[in-house]
């Protein structure tokens, strides 16, 4: 009922949101763009030079972590104009410690998980670490943060597996719902066993009797994920597609909040649901081409069949502005312009989406957005093939560093015991 009420509330907000223009910030001139592009090139070249031999030579020292952190801070300050306070938040010692701890536990638990899936899960760890800060909790990797962040790479991989029949997927969905609800369920295969183990970890932190809302929120996101299967049918209406999008995104971050705090106020629920809905809208913008090719009828892929997406990007950006403006009391708990931080990141997101899927946007809109972009569209287009393989580069470097440290420690211990 809570998810339904919040979905209806934010659907009403969506329909009332302006779709004719948006305030993307201050324009950036061509000369400044060139300077920022040079900083980006230097950053990726410095990362690329860290080959395996260099990492191996430096593995006994913390120098590598410090080098990567310094390079990242410089990139975000010089290329993307982030403030010192914003950089310190994104790359705080606590955030870095949480990221490395997560990566290490994943590799100890499941060494075969692709780096893309680890990165996907890590994105949710970062979101939940940010929520810890906003909700007044220490920024750290908890059992529940680890488990929830791993659930959806695991379940996504299962649902996306073409070797598993639709009937088997629906039957799994029912078993998973029963397991979330606390009913005894037997795993049918190794993948299910991994998924149910994540629920065990959450149960280890939150007692079901004391924190029933935690498990209700997990059921809420599970239902929303199940409902999203309707997007595979051509008969879905724009209204249904929107509600599915809002429910899926909102329920996901609402669950994030419960798994951080255990209990939430009504104001916190509103913020978390709205923030999650906004993030899902952004994801759907990014996936328009892929969704169209796969026959997935989201709000954006439905619209892209017949018209350009200019107006819906305006609408999405303004929807996010509404959510953040109406959550000011909660965001003010952090001694930082959290809205400003998000705006910078989201502008970069829009730039990438529009450059990649330019055919869905008018030339006039592309020109307008480029005025506010820190990088020229020509540069992003030209460098895109270089950037794509680098998306996971930092996580891979940190993983390689930790692996070598572990191996060297093992060798020393063997030598001492020989």
N, C-alpha and C positions, 0 to 999 in steps of 0.2 A: 504493500500500500504506500509506503514511504517513497519508493522509487517512482511509482505511478504519479503521485502528487507532485513530486519535484520535476518529473518529465513534463507534465502539463504546464507547470509554472514557467519553465524555461522555454517551452514551445511558444507560449504566449509572448514572452519577451522577444523571441526570434522574429515572430511575425510583425511585431511593432518596431523592429530595428531598421534604421535608415540603410538603404542600399544604393544610394546615388553618389556618395563620396565618402572619403575617410581622411583623417589627419594622420599621415604617416610620419610626421616629424619635420625636420629641417632638411632642405635640399643639400646635396653634396656635389661640388663642382668637379669638372673633369680632372684638373690638376691634383686635387686631393684624392680622387679615386686612384690615379696612377701611383701615388705615394703608398696608399693602402695596399694596392695590388703587389707592390714590391715587397712589403712586409710579409704578405701571405706566401709569396714564392720563397722567401728566405726561410720561413718557418718550416715548410714542408721539405725543403732541401736539407735543412739541418736534421730533421727526423729521418729522412731517407739515408743519410750518411751513417746513422747508427746501425751498422750491420752486425751480424751475429758475433763476429770476432771482437768488435769493440765492446759489445755488451758483456761478453764473456770475460774480457780483461778487466772490466769495471764492476763485475758482479759483487765483489767483496765490499764495495763501498756504497754509501747512500748518494754518491755523486750523480748517478743516472737519474734517480727520482728528482733530485734538486734541479738538474739540467732540464728535464722535461717540464717541470713545473715553471721554471723561469721562462722558458721558451713560450709556454702557453700564456702566461701572464702578459708577456710582451706582445704576443699576437693579438690578444683581446683588447689591450690598451691602444696599441698603435694602429692596428688595422680596422678595429670595429668600435673604437671610441668608448669602451667601457670605463667607468670610474674605478678608482682604487678600491673603494668600499665594495663595489659589485664584484670585482676580481677577487678580492679577499674572501668574499662569501663563496663564490663558485669553486675556488681552489684552496679552501681552508685546509688545515692539517687534518681536521676531523673528516671532511669530505674525501680527501685522498686516502686516509686510513680506511674508511668505509669501502671505497672502491677496490682497494687492494685486497682487503679481507674478503670481500664478496668474490672476486676473481679467484682467489686461492681456494676458498671452500668449494666453489663450482668445480674447479679442476680436480680437487681431491675426491669429490663426489661423483663427477661425470666427466672424465677426461676426453670423451669423444664428442661432447657437445660442440657444434660449430661456433666459431668466433662471432658470427652474425647473431646467433641466438644468445650468446653471452652478452653481447652489446645491447641487444633488445632488452634483456632482463636488467642490465645495469642502468639503462635509462629510467626504469621504474624505481630502482634503488635511489637514484639522484632525486627523483620527484619526492619520494618518501623522506629522504634526508632533509629536503627543503621544507616539507610539512612538519617535521620534528622541530625545526627552527621556529616556524610560524606558530605552532601550537604549544611551544614552551617546553620542549623536551630536548635532552642532550642529542647532538647529532652523532649517531653511531649505527652500526649494523646490528640489528636485533634478529632473533630467530624468525619472527613473523615477517620482517622486511625481506629477509633472505627467501623465505618460503613463498611468500606471495609473488615476489619478483620472478621466481622460477616457475610458478604454476602455469603462466600463460605461454612461455616458450614451449613448455612440455605439452600443454593441451592443444596449442596451435599446431604443433608438429604432428600430433595425433590426428586432429581433425583434418589437416591438410594432406595426410598420407593417402595417395590414390589407391594403394593396395588394400585399404580398409573400406568395406562397403558402407553405404549410407545407413543401412539398418544397424550395423554394428556401431556406428558413430552415435546414433540416437540411443541405443541401449547403453553405451558407455556414458552418455550424458545423464541418463537416469540414475545409473549407479553412482556417478560422481556427485549428483545432487543428494543422494541418500548418505553418502560419506560425509559431505559437508554438514548435513543435518545431524550427524552423530550416530547414524544407524550402522550396524555391522555390515560390511561389504567386503567381498573377496575379490582381490585384483585378478583380472583374467590374463594379464601378461606383464612383462617387465616394465613397459611404459606406464601402465596403470599403477604398478607398485611404486614407481617414483613419484607419481602425482599424489597418491594417497599419503606417502611419507611427508610431503609438504604440509598436508593438513595436520599430521601428527605433530610437526614442529610448531604450528600455530597453537594447537591444543596445549603444548608444553608451556607456552607463555600466557595464554588466556584461558582460564577455567570457564567451561561452558555455562555453569550456573551463575557465575559472577559477571560474565560478559556475553550475554546472549546476543547483543547487537552486533558483535564482531562476526558471528557465524550467520546471522541474518543478512549482514552486508555481503558476505561471500555468496550466499544463495542468491542475493539480488543481482550481483554481477554475472553469476552463472546463468540465471534466467535471461538476462539481457544478451549474453553471448549466444545462448540457444536461439533466442528470438531473431538474432541477426542472420540466421540461416534463411529467413524469409527473403532477404535481399537477393537471393539467387533466382528468384522467380520474377518473370516479366510483369506479373500482375500487381506488383507492389506499387502503391500510390506515393506521390511526393510527401504527403502527410505522414504515411506509415514509415517511409524511409527516414524522415526527420526524427520522428519519435524513437525509432530504433537507434539512431545515431546518438541522440541526447541521452537515452537511457543507458546505452553501453558505455559511453565515455563518463557520464556522471556517476554511474554505479561503481565504476572502476576506481576513481579517485576518492569517492566516498568510502569505499573499502580500505583504500590506503590510509585514510584518516582514522578509521576505527582500529586498524592494525597498528597505528602509532599510539593512539590515545586510549583505546578501549571504550571510551564513552565520549559523546560529542554534544555540544549545545546546538540549538536550532540554527543559530547564526553560522556556526561552523559547518553544519550540514549544507546550508544554502551555498556557502562559498565553495566547498569541496565539490559539490555536484555541478555547480556552474563552471568551475574551473576545469573539471573533467570533461564536461560537454564541449567546452571550447577546444580542448586538446584533441578531442575526437573529430571535431569539425576540421581542424587543421590537418589531421592525418588523412581524412577523406579527400581533402583538396590535393594533397600530395599524391594520392593513389588513383586519381581520376583515370588516367590512361590504362593502368593495370586493371582497375575495376571494370572498365568498359570492355576490355579484351577478355576478361574472365566472366563477363555476364553478371557482375555484381551491381545491383541497382541502388547506389547510395543517392543522397540528395544531390550530389555534385555530378555523378556520372549520368543520372537521369537528365539533368539540365544540359549537360555537355552534348547530348545527342542532337539538340535543336538550336542551341545558341551559345554565345560566348559567356565566359564565367566572370566577367568584370564585376557585375553588380553583386554577385554572391560572395566575392572576395571582400568587397566593401562591407557587405552585411556581416560577414564572419568577423572581420576586424572590429567593427562597431559593437557586435555582440560581446566580444571579449572585453572591450572597453567598459561596457555596462557591468559585466560581472566583476571586474576589478574595482571600478568606482564604487559599486555598492557593497564591496567587502573591505572598505577602507579601515574600519575599526580593527578588523582582524589583521590586515596587512601592516597596520601601524605598530603592531607588537614587535616587529623587527625594526631595528634602528637603521633603515635603509629604504630607498625608493624602490620597493619590490615591483611596482607597476612599471617603472622606467626600465628596470632590468629585463622584465619580460618583453616589453615593447621592442627592445633592441634585438632580442633573440627571435621574436616572431617576424620582424621585418626581414631578417636573413632567411627565415623559413619561406616567406612569400616569394622572395627573390629567386630562391632555388626552384620552387615549384613552378613559377611562371616561365623561367628560362627553360626548364626541362620540358614543359608541356605548352610551349608558346602557341601552338595551334588552337588552344582553347581560349585565348585572350586576344582582344583587339590590339592593333598596333598602337592606338592612342593610349590604351591602358598600360601597355608595356613601357611606353615612353614616359608616362607619368611615374610609374613605380621606379624606373631606373633613376629618375631624378633624386630619389631618396636613398637609393642603394649605395652602400660604401664601395661596391665594386661595379664596374661596368658590365652590362649584359654580355658584351662581346668577350670580355675576359673570362667571365663565368662559363660561357659556352666553350671557349677555346681550351680552358683548363679543366673542364669537367671530367674528361677521361683520366686526368692526372689525380683529381681529388677523390673520385669514387673509390679506388682501392685503398685510399688513405683514411677512410672514415673510422676504421677500427685500429689504426696504426698505434695510437697511444696505449690502448688496452693490450695490444699484442706485445709492445715493448715492455710494459710493466709485467705481463705474464712471463715473458722470456727472462726478465731480470729475476723474478721470484723463483722461477724454476732452476736457474743456474745457482742461485744462492742456496737453495735446498740441496742440489746435487753436490755442491762444494762442501756443505756442512756434513753430508753423508760420507763423503770421501775422507774428510778429516777424522770423523768418528771411527771409520774402518781402519785408518792408519794408526790411530791411537790404541785401538783394541787388538792390533795384529802383533 
